[in-house]
């Protein structure tokens, strides 16, 4: 599974969200993929000031450590230009290259 940054942030807010359930299941089965680009984007968003009221520094460190330990880094070997937002192509590239079972996104 690959998961878009906003869905991954949401998965840490809402216990009953679909993205939370999908992430939990994928982590239990060891099937979460990140590329350097997708992990970096998530880490940068996680440390933004606007999230200070939701996560302490220590909680952010724990989230990143858990994801690092329980996921697989993968380097996509293809380029895809299919998203309405070109910044989202990296998630499609990752999902296709890693042969992920699904790609969790809030996009249409």
N, C-alpha and C positions, 0 to 999 in steps of 0.2 A: 504494500500500500504506500502511496505517496499522499501527502496531505498539504494543502495550501496553507500559507502562513496565517491568514485570518482564521481559518477553521481550527488550526492548531492552538492559537491563542484562545479562541472560544471554547475549545475542549478543556482548557484549564479554568474556565469560569463557570460553566454550566454542567452540572453532574448528569443530567438526563438528556443532553443534546445528542443528536445522531452522531456528530463528530466525536464527542466524548466516548460514546459506546464503540464506535469504529476504532478509535485510537487505542482504547483499552484492550479490545480483542486482538488487534494487530500486535500490540506490545507483548501480550501474553503468548502469542504464537511466534514472536520474533520476526515479524515480517514488515517492518517499517523501514522505508528507504529515504535517505537524504542525499542530496548532492552537496558539494561545497557551497554552491550558490543558494540552494534552498535553506540550508542550515544557517548560513550567514544572515540571510534575510530575516529568518525567525529570531535569531539572537539579537540582531539590531532592533527589531520591533519590540521584543520582550524588555529591553532596557530603556525604552523611551520613557521620558518623564511622565507622560500622561498615564502610564500604567503603575506609577509609584503608589497610588492609593489601593491597588489591587494585589501587588506582589512586593514583598520585601526583597532586599538584595539577596538574602540567603535563600529565599524561595526560588528566585530566578536561577541562582546557581544550582539548586537541587533539580529544577526542571531540565536545565541543560545537561547536567551530569547524567540524569536518568535517561534522557533521549540519546545521549552519546553512547551510553552503555548498552541500551536495549534496542538500538537500531543499527542499520547497515549503511555505511557510506558507499555510494555508487557514483561512478563518473559516466554520465551519459555519453554515448558514442554517436548520437545523431542530432540533427537540428530540425526542429519543427517550428513552423510559423503558421499557427492556426488559431491562436487566441485573439479575442477582440482587444485585449490588453497584451501587447508584446512581452511585458514583464512576466506574464503567466506561462509563456511557452516553456520555461525551464521545468515546470512541474509536469507538463506533458512529455517532454524529453526524458525526464527521469522515469516516469511511469512506464513508458514504452521501452526504454533501454533496459530497465531492471525487470521487465516482464511482471510488473506489479499487478496484483489481482484487481486493484481499483485505485482510483485517484479521487480523493475527497476534496471537493471544492464547493464553494457557495455560488460559483458562477453558473450562469444559465448555459 
